[in-house]
Amino acid sequence: MKISTRLTLMVVLLLAQLSALAATVTIEVGDNYYSPENVTINPGDVVVWRNVGSGVHPTVSETSAWSTFIISPSNTTSTISSLAAGTTYKYYCSAHSFVSNGTRQGMIGSITVRTVATPTLAARDLAPTLSVYPNPSRGLVTVSVSQLSAKSDLKLRLNNIIGREIRTVAVRPEAADGGMSINLSDLPAGMYFYSLVQNDKVLATKRLILQN
């Protein structure tokens, strides 16, 4: 294999890895402050400013990395991406910062882009996925959950076709080790929807057919 071909392949693999690790980093803009005001991100990450206050914040890059963002009330957002690796971008609100003795103070912040991507929380702690089988079923089903950790607080919620909650059960550890059995033979035959729920947030919803 030619050296140029090898280099091209290495670049493609590196870009694929960076893409897999890419995440969205949110900076909340409140009344005259950024939170967090200084962040460190991976190459390829996207930064989103989300306004949570009542003020108007024209956010300016000291290095002209982006145009001024006018972040206004009503939970508006502004986004930047494609920041260069190994670079720190300082920014400030032109309406709520000031220069004193040659130093900018007040509502300021910075974005530091790592030279090499490191695994983000999302990459380390992959979202669990759910499957229920057999499907169709005659009542006795097996629940299998991947990426189930000891800290997971997951529930399986079953709704009928009109959205009424029929049953909710806690997902036990055996769901990740051979599967967790649930008997649904007491339910009428028909179509149902089962959801994986964590802290009242639905992670996934799929369809289940019962032929009881």
C-alpha positions in Angstrom: 0.0 0.0 0.0 1.4 3.4 -1.0 2.3 5.9 1.8 -0.1 8.4 0.5 -2.9 5.9 0.6 -2.0 4.9 4.2 -2.0 8.6 5.2 -5.4 9.2 3.6 -6.8 6.1 5.4 -5.4 7.3 8.7 -7.0 10.8 8.3 -10.3 9.2 7.4 -10.2 7.0 10.5 -9.2 9.9 12.7 -12.1 12.0 11.4 -14.5 9.2 12.0 -13.3 8.9 15.6 -13.6 12.6 16.2 -17.1 12.5 14.7 -18.1 9.7 17.0 -16.9 11.6 20.0 -18.5 14.9 18.9 -20.8 16.4 21.5 -22.8 19.6 22.1 -21.6 21.8 24.9 -24.1 24.3 26.3 -23.1 27.7 27.9 -26.0 29.3 29.7 -26.3 33.0 29.4 -27.9 34.6 32.5 -28.3 38.1 33.8 -24.8 39.5 33.2 -22.9 36.2 33.4 -21.9 33.0 31.5 -22.2 29.6 33.1 -19.9 27.9 32.7 -17.8 30.9 31.7 -14.7 28.8 30.8 -15.1 25.4 29.0 -12.8 22.8 27.5 -14.1 20.9 24.5 -13.0 18.2 22.0 -12.2 19.0 18.4 -15.5 18.8 16.5 -17.7 19.7 19.4 -20.4 22.2 18.9 -20.9 25.1 21.4 -24.4 26.4 22.0 -25.2 29.6 24.0 -28.6 29.4 25.5 -30.2 32.5 27.1 -31.8 31.9 30.4 -32.1 35.4 31.6 -33.9 38.6 30.7 -31.0 40.6 29.3 -29.6 41.0 25.8 -26.0 39.8 25.4 -24.0 40.6 22.3 -21.3 37.9 22.6 -18.1 38.8 20.7 -15.0 36.7 20.0 -11.7 38.4 20.8 -10.1 36.6 17.9 -12.9 37.2 15.4 -13.6 33.4 15.3 -17.3 34.2 14.8 -19.6 37.1 14.2 -21.2 38.8 17.2 -24.1 36.8 18.7 -27.0 38.9 19.9 -28.5 36.6 22.5 -31.8 38.0 23.5 -34.5 36.9 26.0 -37.0 34.1 25.5 -34.5 31.2 25.6 -33.0 32.0 22.2 -29.8 30.1 21.3 -26.7 30.8 19.2 -24.3 28.1 17.9 -20.7 27.8 16.7 -18.7 24.9 15.4 -15.5 24.1 13.6 -13.2 25.6 16.2 -9.5 24.8 15.6 -7.9 22.2 17.8 -5.3 23.4 20.3 -6.7 26.9 20.4 -8.3 29.0 23.2 -11.0 31.4 22.2 -11.7 34.2 24.6 -15.1 36.0 24.3 -17.1 38.6 26.1 -20.4 40.4 26.2 -19.9 43.9 24.7 -22.9 45.2 26.8 -21.9 43.7 30.1 -18.1 43.7 30.2 -15.5 46.5 30.5 -11.8 47.1 30.2 -9.9 48.2 33.4 -6.1 48.8 33.4 -5.9 47.1 30.0 -7.7 43.9 31.2 -11.2 43.0 30.1 -13.4 42.2 33.1 -17.1 41.5 33.9 -19.0 39.2 31.6 -16.2 37.2 29.9 -15.3 33.6 29.2 -13.2 31.3 27.1 -13.4 28.1 25.0 -10.4 25.9 24.9 -10.3 23.1 22.2 -8.2 20.1 23.1 -5.5 19.0 20.6 -6.8 15.4 20.6 -10.3 14.3 21.4 -10.9 12.6 24.7 -13.9 10.4 25.5 -16.9 12.6 26.5 -19.3 11.6 29.2 -21.8 10.6 26.4 -19.2 8.4 24.8 -18.3 6.7 28.1 -21.8 6.3 29.4 -23.7 5.2 26.3 -27.4 5.4 26.5 -29.1 2.1 27.3 -31.1 0.4 24.5 -34.1 -1.8 25.0 -35.6 -4.8 23.3 -38.6 -7.0 24.2 -39.0 -10.5 22.7 -40.6 -12.5 21.3 -42.6 -10.0 19.4 -45.4 -10.9 18.6 -45.8 -12.6 21.9 -48.4 -14.7 23.7 -47.8 -13.0 27.0 -44.5 -14.1 28.4 -41.8 -11.7 27.2 -38.1 -11.2 27.9 -36.8 -7.7 28.5 -33.2 -7.1 27.5 -31.3 -3.8 28.1 -27.8 -3.1 26.9 -25.4 -0.6 28.5 -27.1 -1.2 31.9 -25.0 0.0 34.7 -25.4 -0.3 38.5 -26.4 3.4 38.7 -29.1 3.1 36.1 -32.6 3.8 37.4 -34.6 2.4 34.5 -38.3 1.5 34.2 -40.2 -0.3 31.5 -43.6 1.4 30.8 -46.3 -0.2 28.8 -49.1 1.8 27.2 -52.1 0.7 25.1 -52.8 2.0 21.7 -54.6 5.1 23.0 -51.7 6.1 25.2 -53.1 4.9 28.6 -50.4 3.6 30.9 -51.1 -0.1 31.5 -48.1 -1.2 33.6 -44.7 0.1 34.8 -42.0 -2.2 36.1 -38.5 -1.5 37.4 -35.7 -2.8 35.1 -33.7 -5.3 37.2 -30.0 -6.1 36.7 -30.8 -9.5 35.1 -32.1 -7.5 32.1 -28.5 -7.1 31.1 -27.6 -10.7 31.8 -29.8 -13.1 29.9 -32.9 -10.9 30.1 -35.7 -10.2 32.6 -39.0 -12.1 32.3 -42.4 -10.3 32.5 -45.7 -12.1 32.2 -48.3 -10.0 30.2 -50.7 -12.9 29.6 -53.4 -11.2 31.6 -53.6 -8.4 29.1 -56.0 -8.4 26.1 -54.6 -9.2 22.7 -53.6 -6.2 20.6 -51.0 -3.6 20.0 -49.1 -1.9 22.8 -46.1 0.5 23.1 -43.3 -0.1 25.5 -40.9 2.6 26.6 -37.6 2.7 28.4 -37.9 5.5 31.0 -35.1 7.0 33.1 -35.8 9.8 35.7 -39.2 10.4 34.0 -37.5 10.8 30.6 -38.4 8.5 27.8 -35.2 7.1 26.2 -36.9 4.9 23.6 -40.3 3.6 22.5 -41.1 0.6 20.5 -44.2 -1.5 19.5 -45.3 -4.8 21.0 -48.0 -7.1 19.6 -49.7 -9.4 22.1 -51.6 -12.5 20.8 -53.0 -13.7 24.1 
